[in-house]
Amino acid sequence: MLSGCYQKLFRLFFKIIQITESRELTTKYDELKRQAMFLRSSPEFYKTDWIADTSTGLGVSTNPAAFITLLKNPDTNTAFYIARQADSTSTSVFFPDLLGDINIFIFSAITTFKLNVTTKGGPLQIPIAVPAITLGGRESKVFVTDYTFGSSSRLLYSTAQIFYAGIIDKRDILFLHGNSSQDQEAALALTGTPNKIQNTQSSLVKFTTTNSNPSLASGTTIVSFLSGIQGLVTVWDSDTQLVLYADSVTAATFWSPVIAGPSKDPLANYWGLGTNQSILVGGPYLVRDATLSSSTLALRGDLKTGVRLTVIAPKSVRSITWNGQHVSGDFSLTSSSGFTGQIQTRNSLTGGIRVPKLTGWKFKDSLPEIQQSYNDDNWAVANHTTSNIPLKPYYGDGRILYGCDYGL
């Protein structure tokens, strides 16, 4: 039986693991991927100063139940407001089991608030169009102001989370996400000429282009994402920008494999060193890598079930393969540089698997002491009750088992 200490360690281990022993991805992996994608997409986050937090007098939240930490880039003034519950265990909802033998406590503290921020245009209280920011349970969120994405696009503020920001095919790409049961909001300048190929706009996405607040620069659009959004939504699709939004669960099904740089570069596959080119691939259980050759995009990865494949890539891509198999689909359903198709798991391998004959095995008995002929006369008898080591063993019957006390 495990001691209480080890039981706690095992429970902690299973709470934090991202990949199980059977090599399956968990929801913890999804969260780490969302955070990693945000960090990779946000070079302004790499150089930030800690300004203050709620415990040191930062009073930017309208509700003291929200604990806020402010980080700011000293060169660009891009600000990152990291929010969490001041006490995530302060409230709980009790659900008795219907059979009466199991009682379930679900921690679901809900905190709503607005945030007083300072942008280059002046002070703002956000959100403006939706009622409030919501923190559910142990959620932690990062809100940004004066955030740059792509080559020149600016996000004035966002209460939605950033999954991806970058450049694909010379367009500035922004991919936001949020809890499907909560309202989110972002304010930015939508630029460029809208493309003719666009999805039907969701009724849960609202645009506000005029506001009396002088801190909003002319041309700024407030985009509200109302609760209930499921799946991927194309918010804005033009010749200079592509703005996407999805619920957080859907966002976790997306990957952003890098497109390798010059083959002679030993760092060709390392983001920010040998390449700054990437794409977006949604749907597969795991995307291992992507290779772009002429007009063909070759994807390699794993599937658990058949899924709908969504790809945001350069317009030059006219053919996509998945693990060497051609994927048929439509290059006009998601956006001017988007592709959708269906990929299925393979029930059998072409030609089968040939298992080689395993011969010439070498082995060594790792447990000689279990043999009847084994002699343990030369073993040291562990009968010491004192030790030169200041810390005596915590367990046992008092005999010392430190090898150094027996000259070993």
C-alpha positions in Angstrom: 0.0 0.0 0.0 1.3 3.5 -0.9 2.0 5.8 2.0 0.0 9.0 2.3 2.9 11.0 0.8 3.2 8.9 -2.2 -0.6 8.8 -2.7 -0.6 12.6 -2.8 2.3 12.6 -5.3 0.4 10.1 -7.6 -2.8 12.2 -7.4 -0.8 15.3 -8.3 0.9 13.5 -11.1 -2.4 12.4 -12.7 -3.8 15.9 -12.3 -1.0 17.6 -14.3 0.0 15.1 -16.9 -0.5 16.1 -20.5 0.2 12.8 -22.2 -1.0 9.6 -20.7 1.1 6.4 -20.4 -0.8 5.1 -23.5 0.5 8.2 -25.4 -2.9 9.9 -25.6 -3.3 13.6 -25.3 -5.3 15.1 -22.4 -7.2 18.3 -21.9 -4.1 19.6 -20.1 -2.2 19.2 -23.4 -4.9 21.3 -25.1 -4.4 24.1 -22.6 -0.7 24.0 -22.8 -0.9 24.1 -26.6 -3.2 27.2 -26.5 -0.7 28.9 -24.2 2.3 27.9 -26.2 0.6 29.2 -29.4 -0.1 32.5 -27.7 3.5 32.9 -26.5 4.9 32.0 -29.9 2.6 34.5 -31.6 3.5 37.3 -29.1 7.1 38.5 -29.4 6.1 41.7 -27.5 5.5 39.4 -24.5 9.1 38.3 -24.4 10.2 41.7 -23.1 7.8 42.8 -20.4 8.2 44.6 -17.1 6.1 43.7 -14.1 4.2 46.8 -13.3 1.9 45.9 -10.4 -0.8 43.5 -9.2 -3.8 43.6 -7.0 -1.8 42.8 -3.9 0.4 45.8 -4.5 -2.4 48.3 -5.1 -3.2 47.8 -8.8 -6.9 48.9 -8.9 -7.9 48.2 -12.5 -10.7 45.7 -11.8 -14.2 46.8 -10.9 -14.6 43.7 -8.8 -12.0 42.9 -6.1 -12.7 39.2 -6.5 -10.6 39.3 -9.7 -6.9 39.3 -9.1 -5.0 41.2 -11.9 -1.3 41.3 -12.7 -0.1 43.9 -15.2 2.9 43.3 -17.5 4.0 45.9 -20.1 6.5 46.0 -22.9 8.6 49.1 -22.3 9.3 49.6 -26.0 5.8 49.3 -27.5 3.6 49.9 -24.5 1.8 46.7 -25.3 0.1 45.6 -22.0 -0.8 42.2 -20.8 -3.4 41.9 -18.0 -3.4 38.5 -16.4 -6.6 37.8 -14.5 -7.6 35.0 -12.1 -9.9 34.5 -9.2 -8.6 36.1 -6.0 -9.8 33.0 -4.2 -10.8 30.2 -6.6 -12.0 28.0 -3.8 -14.3 30.6 -2.1 -17.5 29.3 -3.6 -18.7 25.8 -4.5 -21.9 24.3 -5.8 -23.0 21.1 -4.1 -24.6 18.3 -6.1 -25.8 15.3 -4.0 -25.8 12.0 -6.0 -29.2 10.8 -7.0 -28.5 7.3 -5.4 -27.4 9.0 -2.2 -23.9 7.3 -2.0 -21.7 9.9 -3.7 -21.6 13.6 -3.0 -20.0 15.8 -5.7 -18.5 19.3 -5.1 -18.0 21.3 -8.2 -15.9 24.4 -7.7 -17.6 27.0 -9.9 -16.9 30.5 -8.6 -18.1 33.0 -11.1 -16.7 36.4 -11.1 -17.7 39.2 -13.5 -16.0 42.6 -13.8 -14.8 45.3 -16.1 -11.2 46.4 -16.6 -9.9 49.9 -16.5 -7.0 50.0 -19.0 -4.9 52.7 -20.6 -4.3 52.5 -24.4 -2.3 54.8 -26.7 -5.6 56.5 -27.4 -6.4 57.1 -23.7 -8.2 55.4 -20.8 -10.9 52.8 -21.5 -13.2 50.6 -19.4 -13.5 47.3 -21.2 -15.5 45.6 -22.5 -17.6 48.3 -24.0 -20.4 46.5 -25.9 -20.8 43.3 -24.0 -21.8 43.4 -20.3 -18.7 42.2 -18.6 -15.7 39.9 -18.5 -16.3 36.5 -16.9 -14.0 34.3 -14.9 -15.4 30.8 -14.3 -13.9 28.7 -11.5 -10.1 28.4 -11.8 -9.9 30.1 -15.2 -7.0 32.4 -15.8 -7.0 34.8 -18.8 -4.7 37.2 -20.5 -6.2 40.4 -21.9 -4.1 42.6 -24.2 -4.0 46.2 -25.2 -2.1 47.9 -28.1 -1.2 44.5 -29.5 0.5 44.2 -32.9 -0.3 41.2 -35.1 1.1 40.4 -38.5 3.2 43.0 -40.2 1.2 46.2 -39.3 -2.2 45.4 -37.9 -3.2 46.7 -34.4 -5.5 45.2 -31.8 -6.6 48.0 -29.5 -7.8 45.6 -26.9 -9.2 42.1 -26.5 -11.0 40.3 -23.8 -10.9 37.2 -26.0 -7.8 35.0 -25.9 -5.3 35.0 -28.7 -4.5 31.6 -30.2 -2.5 32.6 -33.2 -1.2 35.9 -34.6 1.1 36.0 -37.6 1.5 36.3 -41.3 0.3 33.7 -43.9 0.7 34.5 -47.6 1.4 38.2 -46.9 -1.8 38.7 -44.9 -2.0 39.5 -41.2 -3.8 36.7 -39.4 -5.5 36.8 -36.0 -7.2 33.8 -34.4 -9.1 34.6 -31.2 -10.9 32.1 -28.9 -13.0 32.1 -25.8 -15.3 30.1 -23.5 -18.4 29.3 -25.5 -20.6 30.1 -22.5 -19.2 33.6 -22.1 -19.3 36.9 -24.0 -16.0 38.2 -25.5 -15.0 41.4 -27.2 -12.1 42.8 -29.3 -11.5 46.2 -30.8 -9.3 46.6 -33.9 -9.0 48.3 -37.3 -10.3 46.0 -40.0 -8.4 46.8 -43.2 -8.3 45.8 -46.8 -10.9 45.0 -49.4 -13.2 42.2 -48.3 -12.9 39.0 -50.4 -16.0 37.8 -52.3 -15.6 34.3 -50.8 -16.7 34.4 -47.2 -18.8 32.3 -44.8 -22.2 33.4 -43.9 -21.7 35.7 -40.8 -22.7 34.2 -37.5 -25.6 36.0 -35.8 -23.6 35.7 -32.5 -20.9 38.1 -33.9 -21.8 41.8 -33.7 -19.9 44.7 -35.2 -20.0 48.3 -33.7 -18.2 50.8 -35.9 -19.2 54.0 -34.2 -18.7 55.0 -30.6 -18.7 58.3 -28.7 -15.6 57.3 -26.7 -12.7 59.6 -27.8 -10.2 56.9 -26.8 -11.3 54.8 -29.8 -9.5 56.0 -32.9 -11.4 56.6 -36.1 -11.9 53.4 -38.0 -11.8 51.1 -35.0 -14.4 48.4 -35.0 -15.6 46.7 -31.8 -16.4 43.0 -32.5 -18.6 41.3 -29.9 -18.6 37.5 -29.6 -21.8 36.5 -27.8 -22.1 33.3 -25.8 -23.1 30.2 -27.7 -20.5 30.3 -30.5 -19.4 26.8 -31.5 -16.9 26.0 -34.1 -14.8 28.2 -36.4 -16.1 31.6 -37.5 -14.6 33.9 -40.1 -14.9 37.4 -38.7 -13.1 39.3 -41.4 -11.5 38.2 -44.7 -9.8 40.7 -46.9 -6.8 41.0 -49.1 -4.7 42.3 -46.1 -6.3 40.6 -43.1 -7.9 37.4 -41.9 -9.6 37.4 -38.5 -10.9 34.1 -37.1 -12.8 33.2 -33.9 -13.6 29.9 -32.3 -14.7 28.5 -29.0 -11.7 27.3 -26.9 -12.4 23.6 -27.5 -12.4 24.1 -31.3 -9.3 26.2 -31.1 -7.5 23.3 -29.4 -8.1 21.2 -32.5 -5.9 23.5 -34.5 -2.2 23.2 -35.1 0.3 25.6 -36.6 3.2 23.5 -38.0 6.2 25.5 -39.3 7.2 25.4 -42.9 10.9 24.6 -42.9 13.4 27.2 -44.1 16.3 26.4 -46.5 17.4 22.8 -46.3 21.1 23.8 -45.8 20.2 25.7 -42.6 20.7 23.4 -39.6 18.0 25.4 -37.8 15.5 25.2 -40.8 12.8 23.7 -38.6 13.2 26.0 -35.6 10.7 28.8 -35.3 12.2 32.3 -35.1 15.6 31.0 -36.0 15.5 29.1 -39.3 11.9 30.0 -40.3 9.1 32.4 -39.6 6.6 30.7 -41.9 3.7 28.7 -40.6 0.2 27.6 -41.5 -3.0 26.7 -39.6 -4.4 23.1 -39.7 -7.6 22.2 -37.9 -9.2 18.9 -37.2 -6.5 16.1 -36.8 -5.7 14.5 -33.5 -2.0 15.4 -34.1 -0.2 17.2 -36.8 3.5 16.2 -36.8 4.9 18.3 -39.7 4.0 20.1 -42.9 6.1 20.4 -46.1 5.3 22.9 -48.9 6.6 22.0 -52.3 5.5 24.0 -55.3 1.7 23.9 -55.1 1.4 20.8 -52.9 1.1 20.9 -49.1 2.1 17.5 -47.5 0.8 17.0 -44.0 1.8 14.2 -41.7 0.1 13.3 -38.4 -2.2 11.0 -36.5 -6.0 10.4 -36.4 -8.3 8.8 -33.9 -11.4 9.1 -36.1 -12.3 10.7 -39.4 -12.4 14.5 -39.2 -13.1 17.6 -41.2 -9.8 19.1 -42.3 -9.4 22.9 -42.3 -6.3 24.5 -43.7 -5.3 28.2 -43.9 -2.2 28.3 -46.2 -0.8 30.3 -49.1 -3.1 30.7 -52.1 -0.5 28.9 -54.2 -1.4 25.6 -52.5 -3.7 23.7 -54.9 -3.2 20.2 -53.6 -3.0 18.7 -50.1 -1.9 15.2 -49.0 -2.3 13.6 -45.6 0.3 10.9 -44.8 0.9 10.6 -48.5 -2.7 10.2 -49.5 -4.4 12.9 -51.6 -7.2 14.8 -49.8 -10.1 16.0 -52.0 -11.9 19.0 -50.8 -12.8 22.6 -51.6 -10.4 25.6 -51.6 -13.2 28.1 -51.4 -15.3 27.3 -48.4 -13.5 28.9 -45.6 -11.7 32.0 -47.0 -9.7 33.1 -50.0 -6.8 31.0 -48.8 -8.7 28.3 -47.0 -9.3 24.6 -47.7 -11.8 22.2 -46.2 -11.9 18.5 -46.8 -12.5 15.1 -45.0 -9.8 12.7 -43.9 -10.5 9.2 -42.6 -8.6 6.7 -40.6 -7.2 3.7 -42.6 -8.6 0.3 -41.7 -5.7 -1.6 -43.2 -2.2 -1.1 -44.4 -1.5 -1.6 -48.1 0.5 -4.8 -48.5 0.2 -5.6 -44.7 3.1 -5.7 -42.2 5.9 -8.2 -42.6 7.3 -9.2 -39.2 11.0 -10.3 -39.5 12.2 -13.4 -37.8 13.8 -12.5 -34.5 16.9 -14.6 -34.1 20.2 -14.5 -32.3 18.8 -13.2 -29.0 21.3 -12.5 -26.2 20.2 -12.4 -22.6 21.6 -12.4 -19.0 19.8 -13.5 -15.9 19.0 -10.3 -13.9 18.0 -12.2 -10.8 20.7 -14.7 -9.9 19.8 -14.6 -6.2 16.6 -16.6 -6.9 18.6 -19.6 -8.0 19.1 -22.4 -5.4 22.8 -22.4 -6.1 23.2 -18.7 -5.2 25.5 -18.1 -2.2 25.0 -14.9 -0.1 27.7 -15.6 2.5 29.7 -12.5 1.4 26.7 -10.1 1.9 27.1 -7.5 4.6 24.7 -8.0 7.5 22.7 -4.8 8.0 22.7 -4.7 11.8 24.0 -1.2 12.5 21.8 1.0 14.7 23.9 4.1 14.5 25.0 6.1 11.5 27.6 8.8 10.6 24.9 10.5 8.5 23.1 13.1 10.6 19.7 12.2 9.2 18.5 8.8 10.4 16.0 6.9 8.2 12.4 7.9 8.7 11.0 4.4 8.4 12.0 0.9 9.5 12.9 -0.9 12.7 15.9 1.2 13.6 18.5 -0.7 11.6 20.6 1.5 9.3 20.5 0.7 5.6 22.9 3.4 4.3 25.5 1.6 2.2 28.3 3.9 3.2 28.0 2.8 6.8 29.0 -0.7 5.7 31.9 0.3 3.5 29.9 -0.1 0.3 
